[in-house]
Amino acid sequence: MREKILQWRRERAALADQMTACVEDNAKWQELDVKQEALRVKIEAAERTEKLQDELAKIHNPERPNVGDVDGSGAPVDFRSTKQYEQQFWKHVRFNNVAPEQRTYSPMGEGSGASGATFVPTGFQKEIELNMAAIGGIRKVARILPTATGNPLPWPTADDVSNEGEFLAESGAISQLNPTTSSVTLNAYLASSKQVLVPIELLQDSAFNIQSFLAELFGLRLERACNRQYTLGTGSPISGLIAALVTATRGVTAVGSSGNTGGNETGGTTIGTDDFDNLIAKVDPVWRPNGQFMANQATWDNMRKVKDKYGRPIWQTGLAEGSPDRICGYPYVYNQMMDLVATSKKTVIFGDFSKYVVRDVLGFTLVRYNELYMTNHQVGFEAYMRTDGKLIQPNAFSYLVQASS
């Protein structure tokens, strides 16, 4: 798999060189862009799949629940990672059939009952997470904090960038300089995939891959709902990144691409290299090493045509395994909840995204609605999760707002 990924990266690099050479031929450029974008999607999917397989390979599946360990430490294994739990879970999904003894085990007993709710197996949870990450957004780069309970969780924050230590004379007294401290509270808001109806015939047909079907639907639906809140939320219920950065006055007004082209483009409808430089300069150097850009995919599609003042493309294709594409030397990710380029819109974010924390509680739970739709010979399914997101270090970010005209 790794050799194949490297081959695809080399093919992308060759296409990128061809795109640079024919940037004036729009039809040819578009044709090459479609090919390189298809390769990018294949590479990212292959790398995520490889990572998922590595994670699942580390999961030990003992014959008995809560016996044995994963890494030799002697710690009990999560029962949801056992084959026994997984087999009973899928019997429950297909036939509403859970062995009586399963209901006495943790955590199945905590989630089972008349409502038909169960915690999903570890492997299925990873599939949902993989689908959530597939469409980009905040979760792909934020710090994910899983917790076992949903109690309000205070998270301390501190700004100590401007403070420094001191040298002391022999037997000299120590001075005191405390950082500016505060805290944010991470809650646990309920996000639902909405119901999915599946005909009884498909559930009973072993040829139908119910696992992949549900994982894809649940993952994409939950990611869209959650990413909208993580990005644009105004506190109902989640405080999104952009609103928090506006409050912290971390904005930079776009000057546009006229400096690149020598034309009359304005900062209202274009983005140029000066704008990326200004975003980087807004962030203290201490946060820049882990910096990344974030924007709508359509914005990045346009940026691939932009060159700097010396005629060099600002988009660089990642060639080495695991190496991302870059804009102005920094990795970039896409987020479809970000604004398209237009006057007064907030279009690009730069910063260390580990300073935005996403809290998840107990992973995912699945509900089977057994009787509600049975008159049509259908069964309803729903996945839900409890989550929240908070900005913990505003100075680690900046955002670009297009000019008003």
Residue pairs with C-beta under 8 A, 6 or more apart in sequence:
1 46
1 49
1 50
2 50
2 321
4 46
5 43
5 46
5 47
5 50
5 321
6 321
8 39
8 42
8 43
8 46
9 39
9 43
9 317
9 318
9 319
9 320
9 321
9 323
10 319
11 39
12 36
12 39
12 40
12 43
12 317
12 319
13 317
13 319
15 32
15 35
15 36
15 39
16 36
16 313
16 315
16 317
18 32
19 29
19 32
19 33
19 36
19 304
20 313
22 28
22 29
22 32
23 29
23 305
23 307
29 305
33 301
33 304
36 317
40 325
45 134
47 322
48 130
48 133
48 134
49 130
52 126
52 127
52 130
55 126
56 122
56 123
56 126
58 70
58 71
59 70
59 77
59 81
59 122
59 123
60 68
60 69
60 70
60 77
60 81
61 81
61 82
61 83
62 68
62 77
62 82
63 84
64 84
65 79
65 82
65 84
65 85
65 105
66 76
66 77
66 79
66 105
66 106
67 76
67 77
68 76
68 77
69 75
69 76
69 77
70 77
70 81
78 122
79 85
79 105
79 106
79 107
79 108
80 86
80 107
80 119
80 120
80 121
80 122
80 125
81 121
81 122
81 123
84 102
85 102
85 105
85 108
85 121
86 121
86 123
86 124
88 98
88 99
88 102
88 108
89 118
89 120
89 121
89 124
90 210
90 211
91 97
91 98
91 99
92 98
92 116
92 118
92 368
93 203
93 210
93 214
93 366
93 368
93 381
94 203
94 204
94 210
95 203
95 204
96 116
96 368
96 370
96 379
98 108
98 112
98 118
102 108
102 112
103 109
103 112
107 119
107 362
108 118
108 119
110 119
111 117
111 118
111 119
111 365
112 118
115 367
116 367
116 368
116 369
116 370
117 365
117 366
117 367
117 368
118 365
118 366
119 362
119 363
119 364
119 365
119 366
120 128
120 363
120 364
120 365
120 366
120 383
124 211
124 215
124 364
125 363
125 364
127 211
127 212
127 215
127 219
128 215
128 218
128 219
128 222
128 364
128 383
129 219
130 215
130 219
131 215
131 216
131 218
131 219
131 220
131 223
132 139
132 219
132 220
132 222
132 223
132 226
133 139
133 140
133 223
134 219
134 220
134 223
135 220
135 223
135 224
135 227
135 336
136 297
136 333
136 334
136 335
136 336
137 223
137 227
137 230
137 231
137 333
137 335
137 336
137 337
138 227
138 230
138 231
138 241
138 335
138 353
138 356
138 358
138 389
139 223
139 226
139 227
139 230
139 358
140 333
141 292
141 294
141 333
141 353
141 354
142 230
142 353
142 354
142 356
142 357
142 358
142 389
143 353
143 354
143 355
143 356
143 357
143 358
144 358
144 360
145 186
145 357
145 358
145 359
145 360
146 359
146 360
146 361
146 363
147 153
147 188
147 359
147 360
147 361
147 362
148 361
148 362
149 361
150 187
150 188
150 361
150 362
150 386
151 188
152 185
152 186
152 187
153 185
153 186
153 187
153 359
154 183
154 184
154 185
154 186
155 183
155 184
155 185
155 186
155 357
155 390
155 392
156 181
156 182
156 183
157 181
157 182
157 183
157 184
157 392
157 393
158 179
158 180
158 181
158 182
159 179
159 180
159 393
159 395
160 179
160 180
161 284
161 286
161 395
163 177
163 179
166 175
168 174
184 390
184 391
184 392
185 390
186 357
186 359
186 388
186 389
186 390
187 237
187 359
187 388
188 359
188 361
188 386
188 387
188 388
189 237
189 238
189 386
189 387
189 388
190 384
190 385
190 386
191 222
191 225
191 226
191 229
191 384
191 385
191 386
191 387
192 222
192 225
192 382
192 383
192 384
193 217
193 218
193 221
193 222
193 382
193 383
193 384
194 221
194 382
195 369
195 380
195 381
195 382
196 214
196 217
196 218
196 380
196 381
196 382
197 373
197 376
197 378
197 379
197 380
197 381
198 210
198 213
198 378
198 379
198 380
198 381
199 377
199 378
200 377
200 378
200 379
201 377
202 208
202 210
203 210
203 379
214 366
214 381
214 383
218 364
218 383
222 383
222 385
226 385
226 387
226 389
227 335
227 336
227 337
228 337
229 237
229 238
229 240
229 389
230 238
230 240
230 241
230 356
230 358
230 389
231 240
231 241
231 242
231 335
231 337
231 338
232 240
232 242
232 243
232 337
233 239
233 240
233 243
233 389
234 240
234 243
235 243
237 388
238 387
238 388
238 389
239 389
239 390
239 391
240 389
241 349
241 356
241 389
241 391
241 397
242 346
242 349
242 399
244 390
244 391
244 394
245 251
245 349
245 391
245 394
245 397
245 398
245 399
246 346
246 399
248 391
248 394
248 395
250 282
250 394
250 395
250 397
250 398
250 399
251 346
251 398
251 399
251 400
251 401
252 275
252 278
252 279
252 282
252 398
252 399
252 400
252 401
253 267
253 400
253 401
253 402
253 403
254 267
254 268
254 270
254 271
254 275
254 347
254 400
254 401
254 402
254 403
255 267
255 272
255 274
255 275
255 278
255 403
256 265
256 266
256 267
256 268
256 269
256 270
256 271
256 272
256 275
256 403
257 263
257 265
257 270
257 271
257 272
257 273
257 306
258 264
258 265
258 266
258 270
258 272
259 272
259 273
259 274
259 309
260 272
260 273
260 306
260 307
260 308
260 309
265 272
266 403
266 405
267 275
267 402
267 403
268 342
268 343
268 344
268 402
268 403
268 404
268 405
269 341
269 342
269 343
269 402
270 341
271 299
271 302
271 303
271 306
271 341
271 347
271 348
271 400
271 402
272 306
273 306
273 308
273 309
273 314
273 328
275 348
275 400
276 293
276 314
276 327
276 328
276 348
276 350
277 328
278 400
279 293
279 348
279 350
279 398
279 399
279 400
280 288
280 291
280 328
280 330
280 350
280 398
282 350
282 398
283 291
283 350
283 351
283 352
283 395
283 396
283 397
283 398
284 395
284 396
287 351
287 352
287 355
287 393
287 395
287 396
287 397
288 352
290 352
290 353
290 354
291 330
291 350
291 351
291 352
292 330
292 331
292 332
292 333
292 350
292 351
292 352
292 353
293 327
293 328
293 330
293 331
293 332
293 333
293 348
293 349
293 350
294 332
294 333
294 334
294 335
294 338
294 348
294 349
294 350
294 353
295 303
295 332
295 334
295 335
295 338
295 347
295 348
295 349
296 334
296 335
296 336
296 338
296 339
296 340
296 347
297 334
297 336
298 340
299 338
299 340
299 341
299 347
299 348
300 315
300 327
300 332
300 334
302 341
303 314
303 315
303 327
304 313
304 315
306 313
306 314
306 315
307 313
307 314
308 314
314 327
314 328
315 325
315 326
315 327
316 325
316 326
316 327
316 329
317 325
318 324
318 325
318 326
324 331
324 332
325 331
325 332
326 332
330 350
338 346
338 347
338 348
338 349
339 345
339 346
339 347
340 347
341 347
341 402
342 402
343 402
343 403
343 404
343 405
344 401
344 402
344 403
344 404
345 401
345 402
346 399
346 400
346 401
346 402
347 400
347 401
347 402
348 399
348 400
349 397
349 398
349 399
349 400
350 397
350 398
350 399
350 400
351 396
351 397
351 398
352 393
352 396
352 397
355 391
355 392
355 393
355 396
355 397
356 389
356 390
356 391
356 392
357 389
357 390
357 392
358 387
358 388
358 389
359 387
359 388
359 389
359 390
360 385
360 386
360 387
361 385
361 386
361 387
362 386
363 385
364 383
364 384
364 385
365 383
365 384
365 385
366 381
366 382
366 383
367 380
367 381
367 382
367 383
367 384
368 379
368 380
368 381
369 379
369 380
369 381
369 382
370 379
372 380
373 379
373 380
391 397
